[in-house]
Structures are given as structure tokens and as C-alpha cells.
Amino acid sequence: MTIRRLPPELINRIAAGEVVERPASVVKELMENALDAGAMRIQVQADGGGLARILVADDGAGLSREELPLAIERHATSKLTAGADGVYDLLRIGTLGFRGEALPSIASVARLSIASRARGESAAHAIVVDGGLAGEVAPSAFDQPHGARVEVRDLFHATPARLKFMKSARAEGMAIVEAVKRQAIADESVTFSLDFDGKRILRLAAGPAGPEGRLARLAALLGREFAENALAIDQERDGMRLTGYVGLPTYNRASAAHQYLFVNGRVVRDRLLHGALRAAYADFLARDRHPAAALYLTLDPTLVDVNVHPAKTEVRFRDPALARGLIVGALRHALAGAGHRASTTVASAALNHFRPERLAAGFSGWSTGGWSPPPSGELPGFAGVSSRSEAWTGAPATGPAPALRVEEEEPDYPLGAARAQVHATYIIAQTRDGVVIVDQHAAHERLVYERMKAQMAHGGVARQTLLLPEVVELDPAEADRLCARADELADLGLALEPFGPGAVLVRETPALLGEADVAALVRDIADDLAENGAPLALGERLAEVCSTMACHGSVRAGRRLTAPEMNALLREMEATPHSGQCNHGRPTYIELKLADIERLFGRR
């Protein structure tokens, strides 16, 4: 077989397969170029799901006449400069792009035109490239003082086979929306706009840089409810800083789509970071529920390698344990600081069930025939005079109406004072400005669980010694990862040691697990170390056992409580972190504000 040198246009098409996967990839690369050029306003237009046409216009520094031909050459870039010794340092990258592949890759599979006016120049110029063949640079009309306008038509017309793998125009359009949203969340001080087939989709005005602008941008894109239920994050450790916002555990989603992670302003999808996020919420959410989060990690560029994949969405940390520890620690600290707070969406969902349109059918007993008024017309128990009212003498009252007597002071606790228990399951409490409904079993289960966790942290995880130590055979790399974390595993009650190449010897297991399948447990931990960089399986297994024990050791639904018992439960909830949700992320209480209740009855 003869070795051949491939022609440049074929090389570009092969490279385009990695850089330009779909229309959203084109939008992402062009937005990054605009931001690297200092743009403060980015306009995106797309027709036919981006396959027919994509336009990205910006007000950045722009390109001069001499730079336009270089911009479409492979591995030509303005973002890398040589040092005094003539060496290019790929470990100190401060821009989003740097490979010089995006524009030539796009030009090799589509019809590309670039019009631009460089800052400080009077004339604007343009260049057109069709399937990798570039035309001459020519003067062009340009309605902005400076910036660039990049238009991509007939994407993948030069590679028809790729078109067969594209999804519907709607699906590709949604991917473009997601790409713009992620970049807009990363850069709150930049104005973004997005139009599909001439219709306005997004208009995001620039906000102040920093936490205030970020939260406003997140509210605009993720909804006001996210902002209402978000916890601020700002922690620093060994030169690495984590900022952003995460949702309360009770504000959870069915997928991880609402998790946005950024490293030095770069949109990333990193398994290590997602694993750390999952680990931070492991105690609060079921496996099929996911937290909402927008996290920004800032560190010295030399401590993270962004030159991992042509798409530049993967990164490698020099100290991955530091990055993971910072995320887990910062998020757990914020969640602990939230105390018993629960998501406002819980109350909103409850109120929606009381809306007039849902109650139009009236009392359910009337529609089902299960209840009818007594023949006398009197309701049982209401024939006599109420103990809280005075008998009417038949004479009209004189003078001002007497004020209702308040039997006790208004409750001044966050969760109020217990007023009643209904169905031997739910506690009704009155707060200063509303009503709280508590699921007594779910609430007490969380309290018992938190006590067990504190006891484990104080006294360590009790171990049981295996009568016969068990040898577990693994891949050599998996065995090495396990042995490297032997001390951490020992703290969780699992004692193991190397046993030749590709095997470990397990001597002790956590006593809480009873007669566990040791080999399966070790393999699950090895998989977690490979995927998430942490032994989540063991921690989750212990948490699951503690949760089961807490469930069986807590106040059951159906048990009648006295007023002191109900109030004691409320006070302990107020003093216990994470008591706003049970061990599976469901709320332990719902708070209805008096104003909302009054609206239900038409009083407001």
C-alpha cells in the first residue's frame, strides 16, 4: 500500500469533521472569535436550522485587508504569540480560540463570506470562499465603525454524506439556541441576539460584570424561579476560585441540561466537574434527579490544559483533586448554609392545584355522589352555639363591634407554631405571614438521617472484618486507582491493599452494609474513580443504608402527635441543615403565604 500526501482541501474537510459537527458548532466557533476580538455585541441569525444560512455579526476589533486571506488559512491565528525565546507557550492560553482551525474548516464544507472593517480604518473589505476555494479580497459595504460579519451558507454542501446525519431543522435550531445560551451565561457583560428564519428568539442586553449581572442573565435564560431558588457560591483555594449559583435541592430537574460549567470563561463539558457537582448533591437528590447550576472556575492558565480536543470543550487539570475538592466543599458549604430553606416552586405547585379553574367542578363529593346534605338542612355539629361566639339576643348591637380576642401572640419562628395535625400525617403551623404544612414522616426522617451522618463523622464508619479476605480481580489501571485512594476508602470503612498486578485484597467492609457483594462493590467504586475521580458508589451505598435506617427509625405517618411534640419537630427542623428536603430531594414542608391564600379567595 503506497503512502500518499493528501491535498490541502481534503485535509481541511477531514479536520472539519472534528471542529464542525453541526450548525451549532459553527455558531459556537464564530461567537468565540467575536469575543476574542473584544466584541460587546453579538448578533446571530440562522435559517433552516443553520444548514441554509448562519450569520454572526459583532462589533469587535475587525480584520484588516491583509488579515482576511490569512484568516481562512489553516493554523493561522492572532491569538498565539511567541515569547522572547521564540517559543509558543500552549500552556498559557488566555483566549477562547487558538488553534486556527475554525474558519478554514467551515470554509471547506460550506460557502463562507467575511466582511469586516478593522478598528481605526475607513474602508471595509470582504472575502468569499466556496468549498475551500478562496476568491480575491474586495471592498465591501459595512454599516458599523468596526467589527466583522461572517456568513455561512449551504453548510456541508461540499460533503453531502454529512447532511444525512443531521437532525431536523427544529432540532438543529434548538442546538443553536443552547450554544448561544451557554455563551451568554459565560459573558453577562455582552449583548446577544438570536433570530431564526427572521423571527426573534433571544434578546439579551448587556449587564454589569460580576454576581449581580450574572444572576440577572441567569434569570433571563433559566427563569425567575432559578434566581429565587439559587444559592451564591464564592470560594477560593490554592489559587483556584469558584463562583456562580446553584439551585436548592428541592429545585431539581429531570436531566442535567440545566448545568452550566465554565473554566476561565470557556464553556466546558467535563466529567470531573460534573462528577463533583453530583457528589455535592449526593445526600439530597435521588439518582434520577439533577441539580441546576452555573459554576465559573477561574485559575492560572498554566494549571489547566485546554488543548485536549479540537472542539475545546474538554479540559485537563494539573491538580484534578483540588478542582473537585473545591467544588464539592463550596457547594456543600452553601447547601448547609441554606438550613431548612425549600424551593419556592414547591409552594407555587401547591397553589396551582387550588386555582379556580381546577376547582370549577366544585366539591368532589357532589360530583361522585358520595355525600348529600341531611334532610333537616342542618350540618352535624353546627346546631348549637359556637363556643367562640355569643348568643344573639335579637337586639341590634350598639357601639363599635368588639375586636376578636387573640388568644396568644403571633408565632415568630421561621416554621411557625403548630396549630393542628390532619390525617395523623401532616402538621399545620401558622407563621407570622402564612401557613406551613409539614410532612411529619419525611421531616423526621431527614432529622434522624442528619444525626446518623454526624455520628459517623465523629466516630468514623464502623468496620467488619471478613472471615476470609476476598480477592477482587480488576484491570491493572483500575487496581492502581483503588490502591491510590486506599486511605480515603478506609475512612469509609473499606480496607483494601494491592494483591499482585490487576487485583486487590479486601480485608474489611463497612458494618452498615452487612453481607455485601464485595466484588460488585469494589468494581462499582473502580468505575466511579474512572468516571468521576471519586468513590461515589461506596458513599452512596452507605448513605442509602443510613437513609433506610432513618426511615424505619422516624415518626411514621399515621401517628398522632401532641402539640409539644409537633412544635419540638418544627424547632429541630429550623436548627438542622438540609431539613427542607427528605433524603430523596422531595420537600418536607410547603409554605403558603397569606397574600397567596387571600388571592385564592378573591380577597386581593
N, C-alpha and C positions, 0 to 999 in steps of 0.2 A: 504494500500500500504506500503510495507516494505522498509525502508531506507537501502541502500547498500553502502558500501565503494568501490569506483571504483578502478580497478587495475592501477598501475602506467603507463603502456603503453597506456591505454585508456585516462588517464588524459593528457598525452603528445600529443596525437592525437587531443584532444579537444582544447588544448592550441595552437596547430599548426594551427588550423583554423583561429585564430586571427593574429598570427605572420607571418605565411607563406600562404599568399593569392594566390600567383602566383610565377613563377620563378623570376620575378623582385624583389619580396620581399626577396628571398634567397640572391640574389646578393647584395641588399642593406644591409642586416644584416651582411654579410661576409665582405663587404667593411668597415663598421663601426667598426667591430672587428679589422681589419687590421690597421685602422687609430688610434684606441685607443692603439694599440701596438706600435705606433710610426713609422709606415711604411712610407717610402718616395717613394716607387714604388709599384704600384698595377696592377696586370695583371689579366684580366677577359677573360675567354673563355666560349662559350656556343654552344651547338649542339642541333638541333631540337627544337629551340625556348626556350632552357633551360630545357625542360622536359626530354630530353635524358641525358644531361650532363651539369654540370656547374663546372668550375674550377676557384678558386680565389687564386692567389699566391701573397705573399707580402714579404717584407724584414724587417718586424718588429722585435720585441724582441723575438718572438718564444715561444714555450711551452716546458717545461722540461718533462722528462719521467713520473714524478709523477703527473704533471698537466693534462696530456692527459685524464685520466679517469674522472677527476673532470670536465673537460671542457664540457663533454656530460651529466653531471648530472643536473637535473632541479634546478634552482635557486642557481647555484654555479657560482661565478664571482670573478674576481680580481679587480673590479672597485669600490667597496664599502669597506670602512674600518671603523671600529668602533672608536669613539672618546675616550678620556681618561675615560669617564664615561661608556664606553661600549655601547653607543647608536649610531645607524647608522642614519646619517642625510640625509634624502631623499630630502631635500630642497637645498642641496649644492652639486649638481652633476656636475662634470666637464668633464665627458666623454660622448660619444655618446650612448654607451650601458651601462646598469647597472642592468637589470632585470634577467640576467642569463637564458633566455628562448630560445634564437635563436638556438643554436646548438642542444639541446635536442629536440626541436620542429622539426627541419629539419630531425634529425636522426630518428624520429618516423614515418615519412611518405616517407622516401627515403633511398637509400644506401649511407652512408656517410663514407668518409675516410679522416683522418687528418694526414699529415706528417709534422714534424717540428723539427727544431734544435734551441734550446734556445741560446741566445747570450752568448758567453764565453764557450760553451760546444763543445766538439769534436764530440760526437755521435748524430745521429738523430734517432727519433723513430716515429712510426705510430700506429694508432688505426683505426679499421674498425667497423662500426655499420650498421646493416641491420634491418630496421623496428623496431628500438628501442632495438635490442639485440646487445650488445657490445662484441667484441672479446678481445683478450689479446693484451697488448701493446708489440710491437716487433720492433727490429732495422729496420731502413729503409734507403734507399738511399736518399740523399738530396743534390742538387747541389749548394746551397747557404750557405754563412757563418752563417747566421741566418735567421729566418723567418718561415713562415708556408705556407702550400699548402693544401687547403681544396677542396675536390672533391665531388660533389653530383651527383649521377646517379639515373635514373628512378624515378624522382620526382613524388610523390603521388601514387607510385605503391602499397603502403600499404593501400591507401584509394582510390580505383578505382572510387568511386562516384564523387570525386572531379575532376577527369580528364574530366568528362563530361561537366564541367563548364569552362574549359579552352578554350581560343580562338585559332585561327590558329597559327602555328609556327611563321609566319611572324608577327602577332600582338603581340605575347608574346615577340618576339625578339625586336620589337620596344619599348616595355615597359622596357626591359633591357637597351636599348640604353639611354632612358630617365633617368633611375635611375643612370647610370654611368655619364651622362652629369650633372645632378644636383649635384652629389657628387664632380665631377671635378670642377664645378663652385665654390663650397664651399671651396675647398682646392687647390688653384692655385700653391702652392709650392710642390705638389705631382705629380709624373708622373703616368699617367693612360694609359692603353692599353686595347682594346677590340677586340676580334675575334669571328666571327660567322662561324661555320662549316668550320673552317680552313681559312677563309677569313678575311683580315684585315678590321676593321671598324673604329677604332679610335686609334690615336697615339698622346698623349698629353704630351709634355715634360714639366718638372717642370719649373716654372718661379719664379721670385723674389716675396716674400711675400709682399703684400701691393697693392696700387692702380694700379701701372704700370703692375704688374703681373696679377692682376685681369682683367684689360682691355684687355690684350693680350689673356688671356684664354677665355674671353667672345667673342672676335673677332674670335678666332679659332672655337668656338662652335656655335655661333649665326650669324656669318658672319661679314665681314669687314664693311658692311653698318651699323650694330649696333654700332660699335666703332665710326664711323664717325658721327653718329647722337645721341650720348649719352651725357648726362649731368652728371657731377660728383656730388655726394652727400656726405657731411660730416658735420653732425650737432650733437650736444650733448645737453642734457637737463636733469638735476637732476640725473646724474649718468648713463643715458641711451644714448648710442651713435649709430647713424645711418650712415652707409657708403654705397657706391655702385654706381650704374649707372642706369639712367632711360632714355628712348628714348624721343625724341621730339614728341609733339602731332601729327605732320604730319607723323611720323614714327610709325604708329599704325598697329595692326593686327586684324584678324577676330575672334580670340579666345584668351583666357588668358593663352595659353600654353607657351608663352614666358615670364612668370612672375615667377621669382625665389626668394624665400624668405628664409632667414636663421636667426636663433636665436642662438647666441653663437656657431656658426659653424654647427648647426643642420639644416638639410633640414626640413622645416615645410610647411604645407598647412593649414593655419589658417584663419578663416573667418574674424576675426577682422583686420588682416593685409591686406588681400585682399580688404576688405571694405574701409580701409583707403587709399589704393592705388587708388581705384576707385573714392573716394571722391576728391582726389587731382587733378584728371583729369576731374572732372565732367563738368567744364566750357569749355572744349576743345574738347571733343570727343562725338560722338553720342553713344547711348546706345549699339549699336551692334558692336562697335569698342573697342579695348582694347590696353592699353599701353604695351610696352616691358620694363622689369625692372629686375634688380638683386640687391636686397637690403640685407644688412647684419646688423642685430641688435645685439648689444653687451651690456650686463648688468650683474649685480651681479646675480649669480645663485640663490640666495635666493629670488630674485624678480620675478622669473618665475618658474612655476611648469611644468616639462616635464613628470611627471609620471601620464599622463592622459589616455593614450591608449597604449596597447602592441606594436603597430607599432611605437610609439614615434614620430609621425608626427604632433601631436596636442599639443599645449601648453596653459597654462593659466597664465596671467599676474596678479601680485598683484595690479598693477595700470594700468588697460587697457586704461583709458583715457589718461594717459601720453604717452603710446606707440602710440596710434592713433594720438594724437596731434603732436607728434614729426614727424611722417611720413607725415602727411598732411602738416604741416608747412614747413618741409625741402624740400619737393617736390615742393610746390607752390613757395617757395623762389627761387629754381633752375629754375623753368619754367619762373618766372618773369625775372630772370637774363638773360635768353636766348633772351629776346627782340623780335625782328621781325624775328629771325632766323627760317628757314624752313628746312625740311629734304632734304638731297642731293638725296634721292631716287626719289623725285618729278622731278628733272631735268633729272635724268637717264631715268625715264619712258618716258619723253617727247622726249629725244634724240633717244630712241629706235624706236619711230614712224617715225624717219627720216632716218633710216638705208637704205642703198642701196637696200637690198633685199625686203624691204617693198615698195620701190619706183620703182621697176623693171617694173611695168606696165606703167610708165610714167605719164604725166599729165592726171588727171581723165577726163577732158573734151574730150580728144581724144578717150578714150575707150567708153564713153557714147554717143558720137555724139552730145554733147551739144555745141560744139564750133568748128569753122573752120576758117582758116585764110582768110582775104579779098582777092578778085581776084587780086588786084594790088600787093599783097605781102607786102604792107606797113602796119605797125601796126598803129592804130589810135593814134594820139598824138605824133608820133615819126617822122613825115615827116619833121618837122622844126628842126632848130639847137637848141641843148640843151642850156638852159640859163647858164649852168655851164661850157660850153666848148667854144672854139674859132673856128671860121670857118676855114676850111682847105683851104689854098691858092694854093695848088698844088705844092708848092716848098718844098723840104725837109728841115726839121728844122736843124739849126746849133747850135753847143754848147750843153751843158748838158740840159736834159729835165727839164722844170721848175717844182718845187715842188708844190704839191697840197696845196692850201691855206686852212688853218684851221680857220674856222670862229669863233670858241670860244675855250676856254680852256677845257681840259678833265674834265668831271664831277668827283668830289671827294666825292660823297655821297655813303653810303652803297647800296642804291637802285637806284643810278644814277640820271640822268636828263631826264625828259620826252622828247621824240623825236616825238611821233605820238600817235594817237588813232585810232584803227581799229575796224570796225563794231560797233562803238559807245559803246563798251563794254570793250575793252582791251587797256591798256596803255603800250606802248613800251618805255622803258627807256634804256639809254646807261650808263653803268658803266665804270670804268677805264679798266676792263679786260673782259667785257662781255656785255650781254643784259639781261634785266629783263622784263618779261611780267606780268602785274598786272591785275587781275580781279577786276575792279573798284567797282562793287557792293559788292562782298564778302569782299574786304578790308575795304570799308567804313562801312559796317555792323558791322565788328568787332570793329572798332573805336568807333562807336556810342554805342555799347554794353558795351565796357570798360568804357565809360563816364557814362553810366547809373549805372554801378556797383559802380563806385567811388562816385556818388551822393548818392546811397543807403547806402554805408558805412559811409559817412559823416553825412547824415541826418537821417539815420535809415529807416526801412521799414514802410511806411505809413500803418495805420490800418483802418479798417472799423468796426464799432460796429454793431453787429447783433441786429435787432429789437427785436427778440425773441431768447435768448441764446439757443443753441442746446445741448441736452444731447446725448452723444455717449456711448453706452454700449460696453464694452470690456471684455476680460479675466482679472481677477484681477491683474495678473502679468504684463500684457500689460499696464493697467491703472497706476500701480505703476511706471513703467519705464517712461511713459509720464510725470507724475507729477514730477518725479525726475529731468526731463530736462525742466521744465516749464520756467525757466529763459532764457535758450537758445532758446526755441521756441518763447518766447516773443520778443527776438531780431529779429526774422524772421517775426514778425507780427502776430503770432498766440497766443492768450491769452486764456489759459485754466486753470481749477482748479479741484480738486477732487470733486466728486459728489456721495458719498457713495461708497460701495465696488463694484469694477468692472465697474465704469463709470466715465466719465469726463464731465465737463460743459464748452463749448466753448463760449466765450463772444465776441472775436474779431478775425477777419481773415485778411490776407494781402489784402490791397485795390487793388493791382495789379491783383489779381485773379478774381475780380468781383464776380459774383454769383456762387461761387464754391460749389461743393458737399462736405459739411463739414465732414460728416460721413466717406465718402470714403477717403478723405484726411487724417483724423486722423488715420484711420486704416492702410493706407499706411505708415504713419510715425511710427506707432507702429511696423509694420513688419520690417521696416528699423532698428529701435532700437534693435529689437531682433536679426536680422541677422548681421548687420554691426556696431552696437553700436553708430549710429549717425542718425539724422533725415534727411537722404539724400533726401527723397521724397519731402519735403517742399522746400528745397534749389533748387532742380532740377525743381520743378514746377515754382518757381519764376524766375529761370534762363530761363526756356522755354518762359515765358511771356515776359521777357526782350528781349530775342532773337527775338521773333515775332515783338515786338515794334521796335527794332533796324532795322529789315529787312524792315519794312514799312517806317522807317524814314531815310533810307540811300539813297545814289545816286543809281538810277536804271540803269540797263543795258539798253542801247539804248539812253542814254542822252549824248549829245556831250559836252565835256569839253574843256575849253581853256587851253593853256599851263600853265598859272599861277595856275589854279585850279588843274591840274594834278600834278604839282610839289608840291603844298601845300599838296595834298593827300600823296605823297611819303614821304615828310618830317614828317608828322604826324605819318605815319606808323613806321618810324625809331624811333620815340620818344615814341611809345606806346608798352607796353609789350604784348606778345601773338598775335601781328598783323600778324604773319606769317601764321596763320590758321584762318578760319572762325569759327563760333560758333559750327560747326559740325565736326571739325577736318580736313576739306579739305583745301588745300593750297590756300592762297590769291595771291601768286605770284610764278613764276618759273624763276630761274636764269640759263642762259646758258653761260658758259664760252667761251671766244673767241677761246681758243685752241680746245674745243669740236666742235665748229661750223666749224673751219678750217679743222678738220678731216673729217667732213661730206662732204666737198667739195674736199677732197683729197689734201689739202694743207700741211698736216702733215703726 
